[in-house]
Amino acid sequence: MPKYALGDHVSWNSEAGRVSGRIIRIHTADFDYKGHRHHATPEAPQYEIRSDRTTHVAAHKEGALTPLDP
């Protein structure tokens, strides 16, 4: 079961520093994203997150995310 839900506000580290955004999609099966194959399972989901400051969308595993809202 995913730790986060759609709409959750989270942050993660990027090359440009700490970024925050909202989860817009949860993957529980392998998927292609930006030309790369990402591996996900129901036990180890991956999340698509839209940045608060730009329209950039990133895909990350649960362990890379930090919750911002209680």
All heavy atoms as TSV, in Angstrom:
chain	resi	resn	atom	element	x	y	z
A	1	MET	N	N	0.834	-1.185	0.000
A	1	MET	CA	C	0.000	0.000	0.000
A	1	MET	C	C	0.879	1.248	0.000
A	1	MET	O	O	1.798	1.363	0.810
A	1	MET	CB	C	-0.896	-0.017	1.226
A	1	MET	CG	C	-1.840	1.133	1.275
A	1	MET	SD	S	-3.052	0.847	2.587
A	1	MET	CE	C	-3.824	2.413	2.581
A	2	PRO	N	N	0.622	2.198	-0.899
A	2	PRO	CA	C	1.433	3.419	-0.960
A	2	PRO	C	C	1.363	4.229	0.339
A	2	PRO	O	O	0.317	4.316	0.974
A	2	PRO	CB	C	0.821	4.200	-2.118
A	2	PRO	CG	C	0.130	3.180	-2.954
A	2	PRO	CD	C	-0.360	2.145	-1.985
A	3	LYS	N	N	2.484	4.815	0.688
A	3	LYS	CA	C	2.572	5.646	1.888
A	3	LYS	C	C	1.915	7.004	1.658
A	3	LYS	O	O	1.374	7.605	2.569
A	3	LYS	CB	C	4.044	5.831	2.253
A	3	LYS	CG	C	4.304	6.724	3.439
A	3	LYS	CD	C	5.791	6.812	3.733
A	3	LYS	CE	C	6.092	7.742	4.883
A	3	LYS	NZ	N	7.533	7.824	5.146
A	4	TYR	N	N	1.984	7.493	0.421
A	4	TYR	CA	C	1.446	8.800	0.066
A	4	TYR	C	C	0.224	8.645	-0.822
A	4	TYR	O	O	0.037	7.627	-1.470
A	4	TYR	CB	C	2.507	9.629	-0.658
A	4	TYR	CG	C	3.729	9.884	0.181
A	4	TYR	CD1	C	4.915	9.211	-0.055
A	4	TYR	CD2	C	3.696	10.801	1.223
A	4	TYR	CE1	C	6.041	9.441	0.719
A	4	TYR	CE2	C	4.820	11.041	2.009
A	4	TYR	CZ	C	5.992	10.356	1.741
A	4	TYR	OH	O	7.091	10.589	2.511
A	5	ALA	N	N	-0.608	9.689	-0.870
A	5	ALA	CA	C	-1.821	9.682	-1.680
A	5	ALA	C	C	-1.776	10.821	-2.698
A	5	ALA	O	O	-0.974	11.753	-2.560
A	5	ALA	CB	C	-3.042	9.854	-0.778
A	6	LEU	N	N	-2.642	10.732	-3.686
A	6	LEU	CA	C	-2.759	11.816	-4.661
A	6	LEU	C	C	-3.028	13.120	-3.930
A	6	LEU	O	O	-3.828	13.169	-2.998
A	6	LEU	CB	C	-3.894	11.535	-5.647
A	6	LEU	CG	C	-3.685	10.380	-6.596
A	6	LEU	CD1	C	-4.930	10.169	-7.447
A	6	LEU	CD2	C	-2.474	10.606	-7.484
A	7	GLY	N	N	-2.327	14.176	-4.353
A	7	GLY	CA	C	-2.510	15.491	-3.748
A	7	GLY	C	C	-1.625	15.768	-2.558
A	7	GLY	O	O	-1.543	16.917	-2.109
A	8	ASP	N	N	-0.955	14.750	-2.011
A	8	ASP	CA	C	-0.058	14.985	-0.873
A	8	ASP	C	C	1.060	15.933	-1.276
A	8	ASP	O	O	1.584	15.881	-2.393
A	8	ASP	CB	C	0.548	13.678	-0.369
A	8	ASP	CG	C	-0.411	12.864	0.481
A	8	ASP	OD1	O	-1.555	13.310	0.709
A	8	ASP	OD2	O	-0.015	11.763	0.908
A	9	HIS	N	N	1.439	16.815	-0.355
A	9	HIS	CA	C	2.513	17.784	-0.561
A	9	HIS	C	C	3.804	17.188	-0.010
A	9	HIS	O	O	3.861	16.838	1.171
A	9	HIS	CB	C	2.160	19.085	0.156
A	9	HIS	CG	C	2.920	20.261	-0.324
A	9	HIS	ND1	N	3.250	21.294	0.505
A	9	HIS	CD2	C	3.407	20.589	-1.542
A	9	HIS	CE1	C	3.906	22.215	-0.179
A	9	HIS	NE2	N	4.021	21.801	-1.424
A	10	VAL	N	N	4.814	17.041	-0.862
A	10	VAL	CA	C	6.072	16.406	-0.480
A	10	VAL	C	C	7.256	17.221	-0.987
A	10	VAL	O	O	7.100	18.122	-1.811
A	10	VAL	CB	C	6.162	14.964	-1.044
A	10	VAL	CG1	C	5.090	14.075	-0.449
A	10	VAL	CG2	C	6.088	14.964	-2.565
A	11	SER	N	N	8.441	16.892	-0.489
A	11	SER	CA	C	9.667	17.510	-1.000
A	11	SER	C	C	10.672	16.409	-1.311
A	11	SER	O	O	10.550	15.275	-0.835
A	11	SER	CB	C	10.244	18.513	-0.003
A	11	SER	OG	O	10.756	17.865	1.129
A	12	TRP	N	N	11.678	16.756	-2.133
A	12	TRP	CA	C	12.731	15.820	-2.505
A	12	TRP	C	C	13.960	16.603	-2.908
A	12	TRP	O	O	13.894	17.791	-3.183
A	12	TRP	CB	C	12.275	14.884	-3.626
A	12	TRP	CG	C	12.032	15.558	-4.947
A	12	TRP	CD1	C	12.899	15.655	-6.002
A	12	TRP	CD2	C	10.859	16.251	-5.361
A	12	TRP	NE1	N	12.328	16.347	-7.039
A	12	TRP	CE2	C	11.075	16.717	-6.669
A	12	TRP	CE3	C	9.629	16.533	-4.763
A	12	TRP	CZ2	C	10.120	17.450	-7.381
A	12	TRP	CZ3	C	8.681	17.253	-5.474
A	12	TRP	CH2	C	8.930	17.693	-6.756
A	13	ASN	N	N	15.105	15.945	-2.909
A	13	ASN	CA	C	16.358	16.560	-3.331
A	13	ASN	C	C	16.493	16.458	-4.836
A	13	ASN	O	O	16.224	15.418	-5.419
A	13	ASN	CB	C	17.555	15.854	-2.690
A	13	ASN	CG	C	18.027	16.557	-1.450
A	13	ASN	OD1	O	17.813	17.742	-1.282
A	13	ASN	ND2	N	18.661	15.813	-0.574
A	14	SER	N	N	16.930	17.535	-5.467
A	14	SER	CA	C	17.219	17.523	-6.898
A	14	SER	C	C	18.604	18.122	-7.098
A	14	SER	O	O	19.235	18.579	-6.154
A	14	SER	CB	C	16.172	18.330	-7.672
A	14	SER	OG	O	16.402	19.711	-7.523
A	15	GLU	N	N	19.050	18.139	-8.343
A	15	GLU	CA	C	20.364	18.732	-8.641
A	15	GLU	C	C	20.393	20.202	-8.255
A	15	GLU	O	O	21.434	20.751	-7.921
A	15	GLU	CB	C	20.693	18.605	-10.141
A	15	GLU	CG	C	20.641	17.216	-10.690
A	15	GLU	CD	C	19.218	16.780	-11.050
A	15	GLU	OE1	O	18.399	17.609	-11.493
A	15	GLU	OE2	O	18.933	15.591	-10.864
A	16	ALA	N	N	19.229	20.857	-8.280
A	16	ALA	CA	C	19.143	22.283	-7.971
A	16	ALA	C	C	18.858	22.544	-6.492
A	16	ALA	O	O	18.701	23.689	-6.087
A	16	ALA	CB	C	18.048	22.919	-8.819
A	17	GLY	N	N	18.790	21.501	-5.679
A	17	GLY	CA	C	18.498	21.660	-4.258
A	17	GLY	C	C	17.154	21.059	-3.907
A	17	GLY	O	O	16.603	20.250	-4.644
A	18	ARG	N	N	16.608	21.465	-2.787
A	18	ARG	CA	C	15.332	20.915	-2.302
A	18	ARG	C	C	14.176	21.470	-3.134
A	18	ARG	O	O	14.094	22.670	-3.375
A	18	ARG	CB	C	15.167	21.295	-0.836
A	18	ARG	CG	C	14.258	20.385	-0.092
A	18	ARG	CD	C	15.036	19.211	0.477
A	18	ARG	NE	N	14.093	18.250	1.014
A	18	ARG	CZ	C	14.253	16.958	0.942
A	18	ARG	NH1	N	15.330	16.457	0.399
A	18	ARG	NH2	N	13.373	16.144	1.426
A	19	VAL	N	N	13.268	20.589	-3.553
A	19	VAL	CA	C	12.113	20.949	-4.366
A	19	VAL	C	C	10.870	20.413	-3.672
A	19	VAL	O	O	10.919	19.380	-3.006
A	19	VAL	CB	C	12.230	20.334	-5.780
A	19	VAL	CG1	C	11.037	20.699	-6.635
A	19	VAL	CG2	C	13.520	20.764	-6.452
A	20	SER	N	N	9.753	21.118	-3.833
A	20	SER	CA	C	8.498	20.638	-3.272
A	20	SER	C	C	7.432	20.590	-4.356
A	20	SER	O	O	7.528	21.281	-5.369
A	20	SER	CB	C	8.036	21.528	-2.116
A	20	SER	OG	O	7.755	22.831	-2.578
A	21	GLY	N	N	6.433	19.752	-4.132
A	21	GLY	CA	C	5.347	19.643	-5.093
A	21	GLY	C	C	4.259	18.728	-4.587
A	21	GLY	O	O	4.318	18.224	-3.465
A	22	ARG	N	N	3.264	18.506	-5.447
A	22	ARG	CA	C	2.118	17.659	-5.106
A	22	ARG	C	C	2.115	16.399	-5.961
A	22	ARG	O	O	2.417	16.443	-7.162
A	22	ARG	CB	C	0.823	18.409	-5.335
A	22	ARG	CG	C	0.717	19.621	-4.442
A	22	ARG	CD	C	-0.556	19.638	-3.665
A	22	ARG	NE	N	-0.541	20.771	-2.742
A	22	ARG	CZ	C	-0.675	20.658	-1.446
A	22	ARG	NH1	N	-0.838	19.483	-0.899
A	22	ARG	NH2	N	-0.658	21.720	-0.679
A	23	ILE	N	N	1.763	15.285	-5.347
A	23	ILE	CA	C	1.693	14.007	-6.050
A	23	ILE	C	C	0.499	14.033	-7.000
A	23	ILE	O	O	-0.627	14.347	-6.577
A	23	ILE	CB	C	1.583	12.841	-5.059
A	23	ILE	CG1	C	2.879	12.756	-4.249
A	23	ILE	CG2	C	1.291	11.533	-5.779
A	23	ILE	CD1	C	2.859	11.745	-3.132
A	24	ILE	N	N	0.779	13.726	-8.280
A	24	ILE	CA	C	-0.283	13.736	-9.283
A	24	ILE	C	C	-0.592	12.345	-9.827
A	24	ILE	O	O	-1.606	12.155	-10.498
A	24	ILE	CB	C	0.052	14.695	-10.447
A	24	ILE	CG1	C	1.349	14.283	-11.140
A	24	ILE	CG2	C	0.114	16.131	-9.955
A	24	ILE	CD1	C	1.628	15.020	-12.437
A	25	ARG	N	N	0.279	11.371	-9.555
A	25	ARG	CA	C	0.047	10.012	-10.038
A	25	ARG	C	C	0.863	9.034	-9.206
A	25	ARG	O	O	1.980	9.338	-8.798
A	25	ARG	CB	C	0.459	9.922	-11.495
A	25	ARG	CG	C	-0.031	8.686	-12.188
A	25	ARG	CD	C	0.052	8.859	-13.674
A	25	ARG	NE	N	-0.550	7.701	-14.309
A	25	ARG	CZ	C	-0.405	7.399	-15.556
A	25	ARG	NH1	N	0.308	8.164	-16.335
A	25	ARG	NH2	N	-0.980	6.338	-16.059
A	26	ILE	N	N	0.293	7.846	-8.973
A	26	ILE	CA	C	0.991	6.794	-8.239
A	26	ILE	C	C	1.073	5.575	-9.137
A	26	ILE	O	O	0.062	5.117	-9.670
A	26	ILE	CB	C	0.242	6.433	-6.936
A	26	ILE	CG1	C	0.126	7.677	-6.048
A	26	ILE	CG2	C	0.965	5.310	-6.199
A	26	ILE	CD1	C	-0.788	7.492	-4.853
A	27	HIS	N	N	2.297	5.057	-9.329
A	27	HIS	CA	C	2.522	3.879	-10.168
A	27	HIS	C	C	2.802	2.675	-9.289
A	27	HIS	O	O	3.659	2.740	-8.399
A	27	HIS	CB	C	3.719	4.099	-11.096
A	27	HIS	CG	C	3.503	5.191	-12.088
A	27	HIS	ND1	N	2.870	4.987	-13.283
A	27	HIS	CD2	C	3.837	6.511	-12.057
A	27	HIS	CE1	C	2.823	6.119	-13.959
A	27	HIS	NE2	N	3.400	7.064	-13.231
A	28	THR	N	N	2.093	1.584	-9.546
A	28	THR	CA	C	2.317	0.335	-8.808
A	28	THR	C	C	2.748	-0.791	-9.742
A	28	THR	O	O	2.784	-1.949	-9.349
A	28	THR	CB	C	1.055	-0.075	-8.035
A	28	THR	OG1	O	-0.035	-0.179	-8.948
A	28	THR	CG2	C	0.726	0.938	-6.940
A	29	ALA	N	N	3.080	-0.424	-10.987
A	29	ALA	CA	C	3.610	-1.369	-11.972
A	29	ALA	C	C	4.646	-0.622	-12.798
A	29	ALA	O	O	4.661	0.616	-12.835
A	29	ALA	CB	C	2.489	-1.890	-12.871
A	30	ASP	N	N	5.544	-1.357	-13.460
A	30	ASP	CA	C	6.585	-0.732	-14.269
A	30	ASP	C	C	5.955	0.221	-15.281
A	30	ASP	O	O	4.857	-0.024	-15.796
A	30	ASP	CB	C	7.397	-1.791	-14.999
A	30	ASP	CG	C	8.225	-2.646	-14.049
A	30	ASP	OD1	O	8.296	-2.306	-12.847
A	30	ASP	OD2	O	8.795	-3.643	-14.509
A	31	PHE	N	N	6.666	1.334	-15.560
A	31	PHE	CA	C	6.156	2.333	-16.499
A	31	PHE	C	C	7.315	3.030	-17.190
A	31	PHE	O	O	8.437	3.052	-16.687
A	31	PHE	CB	C	5.256	3.341	-15.777
A	31	PHE	CG	C	5.965	4.178	-14.728
A	31	PHE	CD1	C	6.317	5.488	-14.989
A	31	PHE	CD2	C	6.284	3.652	-13.487
A	31	PHE	CE1	C	6.956	6.261	-14.031
A	31	PHE	CE2	C	6.922	4.408	-12.517
A	31	PHE	CZ	C	7.261	5.724	-12.790
A	32	ASP	N	N	7.038	3.599	-18.364
A	32	ASP	CA	C	8.020	4.384	-19.105
A	32	ASP	C	C	7.782	5.852	-18.813
A	32	ASP	O	O	6.640	6.332	-18.845
A	32	ASP	CB	C	7.896	4.127	-20.608
A	32	ASP	CG	C	8.288	2.707	-20.970
A	32	ASP	OD1	O	9.269	2.205	-20.385
A	32	ASP	OD2	O	7.622	2.113	-21.826
A	33	TYR	N	N	8.871	6.572	-18.526
A	33	TYR	CA	C	8.764	7.988	-18.187
A	33	TYR	C	C	10.009	8.705	-18.690
A	33	TYR	O	O	11.121	8.317	-18.330
A	33	TYR	CB	C	8.603	8.151	-16.673
A	33	TYR	CG	C	8.395	9.568	-16.242
A	33	TYR	CD1	C	7.189	10.209	-16.463
A	33	TYR	CD2	C	9.417	10.277	-15.638
A	33	TYR	CE1	C	6.996	11.523	-16.081
A	33	TYR	CE2	C	9.239	11.588	-15.250
A	33	TYR	CZ	C	8.022	12.214	-15.476
A	33	TYR	OH	O	7.842	13.514	-15.104
A	34	LYS	N	N	9.800	9.709	-19.515
A	34	LYS	CA	C	10.890	10.510	-20.068
A	34	LYS	C	C	11.967	9.641	-20.705
A	34	LYS	O	O	13.159	9.854	-20.511
A	34	LYS	CB	C	11.489	11.423	-19.009
A	34	LYS	CG	C	10.507	12.478	-18.529
A	34	LYS	CD	C	11.161	13.460	-17.581
A	34	LYS	CE	C	10.172	14.531	-17.190
A	34	LYS	NZ	N	10.748	15.522	-16.281
A	35	GLY	N	N	11.538	8.608	-21.439
A	35	GLY	CA	C	12.453	7.755	-22.175
A	35	GLY	C	C	13.151	6.678	-21.360
A	35	GLY	O	O	14.047	6.016	-21.856
A	36	HIS	N	N	12.761	6.516	-20.118
A	36	HIS	CA	C	13.376	5.506	-19.254
A	36	HIS	C	C	12.310	4.603	-18.659
A	36	HIS	O	O	11.196	5.027	-18.383
A	36	HIS	CB	C	14.152	6.167	-18.106
A	36	HIS	CG	C	15.265	7.033	-18.564
A	36	HIS	ND1	N	16.468	6.536	-18.997
A	36	HIS	CD2	C	15.357	8.383	-18.684
A	36	HIS	CE1	C	17.253	7.540	-19.344
A	36	HIS	NE2	N	16.597	8.665	-19.167
A	37	ARG	N	N	12.690	3.356	-18.430
A	37	ARG	CA	C	11.797	2.386	-17.790
A	37	ARG	C	C	11.981	2.512	-16.282
A	37	ARG	O	O	13.094	2.419	-15.763
A	37	ARG	CB	C	12.161	0.974	-18.249
A	37	ARG	CG	C	11.200	-0.073	-17.811
A	37	ARG	CD	C	9.968	0.018	-18.643
A	37	ARG	NE	N	9.124	-1.143	-18.434
A	37	ARG	CZ	C	7.854	-1.129	-18.710
A	37	ARG	NH1	N	7.307	-0.072	-19.240
A	37	ARG	NH2	N	7.126	-2.190	-18.505
A	38	HIS	N	N	10.899	2.751	-15.560
A	38	HIS	CA	C	10.924	2.841	-14.100
A	38	HIS	C	C	10.225	1.612	-13.541
A	38	HIS	O	O	9.199	1.185	-14.053
A	38	HIS	CB	C	10.209	4.108	-13.622
A	38	HIS	CG	C	10.936	5.359	-13.965
A	38	HIS	ND1	N	11.718	6.026	-13.070
A	38	HIS	CD2	C	11.018	6.056	-15.124
A	38	HIS	CE1	C	12.248	7.089	-13.648
A	38	HIS	NE2	N	11.829	7.127	-14.900
A	39	HIS	N	N	10.779	1.069	-12.491
A	39	HIS	CA	C	10.233	-0.138	-11.884
A	39	HIS	C	C	9.429	0.224	-10.641
A	39	HIS	O	O	9.906	0.964	-9.777
A	39	HIS	CB	C	11.351	-1.116	-11.533
A	39	HIS	CG	C	12.133	-1.526	-12.740
A	39	HIS	ND1	N	11.634	-2.396	-13.683
A	39	HIS	CD2	C	13.354	-1.153	-13.180
A	39	HIS	CE1	C	12.526	-2.552	-14.647
A	39	HIS	NE2	N	13.579	-1.802	-14.363
A	40	ALA	N	N	8.218	-0.298	-10.582
A	40	ALA	CA	C	7.341	-0.052	-9.441
A	40	ALA	C	C	6.491	-1.293	-9.197
A	40	ALA	O	O	6.204	-2.048	-10.122
A	40	ALA	CB	C	6.452	1.154	-9.712
A	41	THR	N	N	6.138	-1.497	-7.948
A	41	THR	CA	C	5.252	-2.591	-7.551
A	41	THR	C	C	4.290	-2.039	-6.501
A	41	THR	O	O	4.515	-0.945	-5.969
A	41	THR	CB	C	6.045	-3.760	-6.937
A	41	THR	OG1	O	6.618	-3.312	-5.693
A	41	THR	CG2	C	7.135	-4.274	-7.855
A	42	PRO	N	N	3.250	-2.779	-6.153
A	42	PRO	CA	C	2.374	-2.310	-5.068
A	42	PRO	C	C	3.136	-2.130	-3.746
A	42	PRO	O	O	2.806	-1.247	-2.954
A	42	PRO	CB	C	1.330	-3.417	-4.944
A	42	PRO	CG	C	1.271	-4.016	-6.315
A	42	PRO	CD	C	2.701	-3.967	-6.817
A	43	GLU	N	N	4.164	-2.933	-3.519
A	43	GLU	CA	C	4.967	-2.820	-2.295
A	43	GLU	C	C	6.019	-1.719	-2.385
A	43	GLU	O	O	6.503	-1.235	-1.362
A	43	GLU	CB	C	5.676	-4.144	-1.989
A	43	GLU	CG	C	4.737	-5.293	-1.724
A	43	GLU	CD	C	4.145	-5.899	-2.995
A	43	GLU	OE1	O	4.759	-5.798	-4.078
A	43	GLU	OE2	O	3.028	-6.450	-2.918
A	44	ALA	N	N	6.417	-1.332	-3.599
A	44	ALA	CA	C	7.429	-0.294	-3.813
A	44	ALA	C	C	6.964	0.633	-4.943
A	44	ALA	O	O	7.491	0.601	-6.047
A	44	ALA	CB	C	8.768	-0.923	-4.151
A	45	PRO	N	N	5.943	1.468	-4.666
A	45	PRO	CA	C	5.407	2.338	-5.712
A	45	PRO	C	C	6.360	3.477	-6.063
A	45	PRO	O	O	7.292	3.780	-5.315
A	45	PRO	CB	C	4.128	2.885	-5.085
A	45	PRO	CG	C	4.378	2.845	-3.617
A	45	PRO	CD	C	5.251	1.648	-3.393
A	46	GLN	N	N	6.102	4.083	-7.208
A	46	GLN	CA	C	6.787	5.317	-7.582
A	46	GLN	C	C	5.720	6.385	-7.783
A	46	GLN	O	O	4.575	6.096	-8.136
A	46	GLN	CB	C	7.611	5.129	-8.851
A	46	GLN	CG	C	8.880	4.348	-8.593
A	46	GLN	CD	C	10.018	4.794	-9.472
A	46	GLN	OE1	O	10.109	5.945	-9.885
A	46	GLN	NE2	N	10.908	3.858	-9.758
A	47	TYR	N	N	6.116	7.620	-7.544
A	47	TYR	CA	C	5.186	8.736	-7.563
A	47	TYR	C	C	5.615	9.769	-8.599
A	47	TYR	O	O	6.793	10.071	-8.725
A	47	TYR	CB	C	5.167	9.419	-6.191
A	47	TYR	CG	C	4.771	8.498	-5.068
A	47	TYR	CD1	C	5.716	7.692	-4.435
A	47	TYR	CD2	C	3.457	8.418	-4.646
A	47	TYR	CE1	C	5.357	6.842	-3.406
A	47	TYR	CE2	C	3.087	7.568	-3.605
A	47	TYR	CZ	C	4.041	6.787	-2.997
A	47	TYR	OH	O	3.685	5.947	-1.983
A	48	GLU	N	N	4.627	10.322	-9.311
A	48	GLU	CA	C	4.878	11.477	-10.172
A	48	GLU	C	C	4.454	12.695	-9.369
A	48	GLU	O	O	3.354	12.730	-8.809
A	48	GLU	CB	C	4.062	11.397	-11.460
A	48	GLU	CG	C	4.641	10.430	-12.463
A	48	GLU	CD	C	3.898	10.456	-13.789
A	48	GLU	OE1	O	3.644	11.548	-14.326
A	48	GLU	OE2	O	3.586	9.359	-14.281
A	49	ILE	N	N	5.344	13.691	-9.316
A	49	ILE	CA	C	5.103	14.883	-8.522
A	49	ILE	C	C	5.313	16.113	-9.389
A	49	ILE	O	O	6.324	16.231	-10.070
A	49	ILE	CB	C	6.065	14.958	-7.313
A	49	ILE	CG1	C	6.073	13.641	-6.543
A	49	ILE	CG2	C	5.682	16.088	-6.387
A	49	ILE	CD1	C	7.378	12.931	-6.639
A	50	ARG	N	N	4.346	17.048	-9.357
A	50	ARG	CA	C	4.474	18.312	-10.085
A	50	ARG	C	C	5.053	19.356	-9.139
A	50	ARG	O	O	4.532	19.589	-8.047
A	50	ARG	CB	C	3.124	18.780	-10.626
A	50	ARG	CG	C	3.257	20.130	-11.360
A	50	ARG	CD	C	2.005	20.568	-12.067
A	50	ARG	NE	N	1.818	19.702	-13.236
A	50	ARG	CZ	C	0.737	18.969	-13.462
A	50	ARG	NH1	N	-0.259	18.984	-12.617
A	50	ARG	NH2	N	0.639	18.227	-14.538
A	51	SER	N	N	6.133	19.984	-9.578
A	51	SER	CA	C	6.806	21.004	-8.783
A	51	SER	C	C	5.881	22.174	-8.476
A	51	SER	O	O	5.066	22.578	-9.308
A	51	SER	CB	C	8.035	21.514	-9.548
A	51	SER	OG	O	8.580	22.653	-8.926
A	52	ASP	N	N	6.024	22.741	-7.271
A	52	ASP	CA	C	5.255	23.927	-6.881
A	52	ASP	C	C	5.652	25.157	-7.685
A	52	ASP	O	O	4.824	26.029	-7.923
A	52	ASP	CB	C	5.469	24.238	-5.390
A	52	ASP	CG	C	4.796	23.244	-4.475
A	52	ASP	OD1	O	3.816	22.594	-4.892
A	52	ASP	OD2	O	5.256	23.117	-3.318
A	53	ARG	N	N	6.911	25.249	-8.091
A	53	ARG	CA	C	7.414	26.465	-8.736
A	53	ARG	C	C	7.383	26.428	-10.257
A	53	ARG	O	O	7.394	27.474	-10.891
A	53	ARG	CB	C	8.845	26.745	-8.281
A	53	ARG	CG	C	8.908	27.077	-6.817
A	53	ARG	CD	C	10.319	27.421	-6.429
A	53	ARG	NE	N	10.375	27.720	-5.015
A	53	ARG	CZ	C	11.090	28.692	-4.519
A	53	ARG	NH1	N	11.825	29.439	-5.291
A	53	ARG	NH2	N	11.082	28.896	-3.221
A	54	THR	N	N	7.399	25.251	-10.834
A	54	THR	CA	C	7.404	25.130	-12.296
A	54	THR	C	C	6.381	24.076	-12.695
A	54	THR	O	O	5.718	23.504	-11.852
A	54	THR	CB	C	8.796	24.690	-12.817
A	54	THR	OG1	O	9.045	23.350	-12.385
A	54	THR	CG2	C	9.904	25.607	-12.318
A	55	THR	N	N	6.290	23.801	-13.978
A	55	THR	CA	C	5.396	22.740	-14.450
A	55	THR	C	C	6.141	21.413	-14.541
A	55	THR	O	O	5.582	20.430	-15.012
A	55	THR	CB	C	4.804	23.096	-15.821
A	55	THR	OG1	O	5.871	23.300	-16.741
A	55	THR	CG2	C	3.947	24.344	-15.732
A	56	HIS	N	N	7.394	21.378	-14.089
A	56	HIS	CA	C	8.207	20.163	-14.162
A	56	HIS	C	C	7.554	19.044	-13.360
A	56	HIS	O	O	7.043	19.260	-12.259
A	56	HIS	CB	C	9.612	20.438	-13.620
A	56	HIS	CG	C	10.475	19.222	-13.593
A	56	HIS	ND1	N	11.063	18.696	-14.720
A	56	HIS	CD2	C	10.849	18.418	-12.572
A	56	HIS	CE1	C	11.755	17.623	-14.397
A	56	HIS	NE2	N	11.648	17.426	-13.093
A	57	VAL	N	N	7.569	17.836	-13.928
A	57	VAL	CA	C	7.048	16.649	-13.252
A	57	VAL	C	C	8.209	15.677	-13.080
A	57	VAL	O	O	8.957	15.409	-14.025
A	57	VAL	CB	C	5.908	16.005	-14.053
A	57	VAL	CG1	C	5.470	14.694	-13.398
A	57	VAL	CG2	C	4.737	16.965	-14.177
A	58	ALA	N	N	8.379	15.169	-11.871
A	58	ALA	CA	C	9.451	14.218	-11.564
A	58	ALA	C	C	8.829	12.912	-11.072
A	58	ALA	O	O	7.720	12.902	-10.539
A	58	ALA	CB	C	10.357	14.796	-10.480
A	59	ALA	N	N	9.554	11.818	-11.255
A	59	ALA	CA	C	9.127	10.511	-10.747
A	59	ALA	C	C	10.137	10.056	-9.694
A	59	ALA	O	O	11.346	10.095	-9.941
A	59	ALA	CB	C	9.048	9.494	-11.875
A	60	HIS	N	N	9.635	9.667	-8.523
A	60	HIS	CA	C	10.514	9.262	-7.422
A	60	HIS	C	C	9.941	8.087	-6.648
A	60	HIS	O	O	8.725	7.914	-6.565
A	60	HIS	CB	C	10.729	10.410	-6.436
A	60	HIS	CG	C	11.550	11.523	-6.992
A	60	HIS	ND1	N	12.884	11.405	-7.259
A	60	HIS	CD2	C	11.211	12.783	-7.340
A	60	HIS	CE1	C	13.338	12.540	-7.738
A	60	HIS	NE2	N	12.345	13.387	-7.806
A	61	LYS	N	N	10.855	7.349	-6.031
A	61	LYS	CA	C	10.454	6.273	-5.124
A	61	LYS	C	C	10.075	6.895	-3.786
A	61	LYS	O	O	10.468	8.015	-3.449
A	61	LYS	CB	C	11.612	5.290	-4.932
A	61	LYS	CG	C	11.951	4.535	-6.192
A	61	LYS	CD	C	13.084	3.556	-5.954
A	61	LYS	CE	C	13.386	2.793	-7.223
A	61	LYS	NZ	N	14.459	1.826	-7.036
A	62	GLU	N	N	9.336	6.124	-3.011
A	62	GLU	CA	C	8.841	6.575	-1.721
A	62	GLU	C	C	9.940	7.095	-0.795
A	62	GLU	O	O	9.785	8.118	-0.136
A	62	GLU	CB	C	8.111	5.402	-1.068
A	62	GLU	CG	C	7.128	5.777	-0.032
A	62	GLU	CD	C	6.269	4.571	0.323
A	62	GLU	OE1	O	6.710	3.768	1.155
A	62	GLU	OE2	O	5.177	4.455	-0.239
A	63	GLY	N	N	11.080	6.393	-0.767
A	63	GLY	CA	C	12.165	6.758	0.142
A	63	GLY	C	C	12.816	8.100	-0.154
A	63	GLY	O	O	13.475	8.666	0.708
A	64	ALA	N	N	12.614	8.620	-1.364
A	64	ALA	CA	C	13.218	9.909	-1.723
A	64	ALA	C	C	12.344	11.088	-1.301
A	64	ALA	O	O	12.779	12.235	-1.379
A	64	ALA	CB	C	13.439	9.962	-3.235
A	65	LEU	N	N	11.130	10.816	-0.841
A	65	LEU	CA	C	10.177	11.871	-0.532
A	65	LEU	C	C	10.059	12.142	0.964
A	65	LEU	O	O	10.178	11.229	1.784
A	65	LEU	CB	C	8.798	11.498	-1.072
A	65	LEU	CG	C	8.743	11.200	-2.565
A	65	LEU	CD1	C	7.347	10.737	-2.954
A	65	LEU	CD2	C	9.162	12.400	-3.385
A	66	THR	N	N	9.801	13.404	1.294
A	66	THR	CA	C	9.563	13.826	2.663
A	66	THR	C	C	8.218	14.537	2.701
A	66	THR	O	O	7.988	15.447	1.902
A	66	THR	CB	C	10.667	14.817	3.124
A	66	THR	OG1	O	11.938	14.166	3.001
A	66	THR	CG2	C	10.451	15.256	4.564
A	67	PRO	N	N	7.316	14.146	3.610
A	67	PRO	CA	C	6.011	14.822	3.671
A	67	PRO	C	C	6.146	16.250	4.170
A	67	PRO	O	O	6.963	16.527	5.060
A	67	PRO	CB	C	5.208	13.965	4.639
A	67	PRO	CG	C	6.222	13.267	5.474
A	67	PRO	CD	C	7.437	13.088	4.607
A	68	LEU	N	N	5.344	17.161	3.613
A	68	LEU	CA	C	5.361	18.553	4.055
A	68	LEU	C	C	4.105	18.933	4.833
A	68	LEU	O	O	4.149	19.792	5.682
A	68	LEU	CB	C	5.514	19.507	2.852
A	68	LEU	CG	C	6.859	19.436	2.164
A	68	LEU	CD1	C	6.894	20.367	0.964
A	68	LEU	CD2	C	7.988	19.796	3.115
A	69	ASP	N	N	2.988	18.306	4.535
A	69	ASP	CA	C	1.740	18.575	5.252
A	69	ASP	C	C	1.468	17.441	6.218
A	69	ASP	O	O	1.745	16.293	5.901
A	69	ASP	CB	C	0.577	18.685	4.281
A	69	ASP	CG	C	0.697	19.878	3.335
A	69	ASP	OD1	O	1.409	20.833	3.661
A	69	ASP	OD2	O	0.074	19.809	2.273
A	70	PRO	N	N	0.900	17.750	7.378
A	70	PRO	CA	C	0.583	16.666	8.325
A	70	PRO	C	C	-0.518	15.748	7.800
A	70	PRO	O	O	-1.254	16.067	6.956
A	70	PRO	CB	C	0.137	17.399	9.574
A	70	PRO	CG	C	-0.155	18.793	9.185
A	70	PRO	CD	C	0.533	19.042	7.889
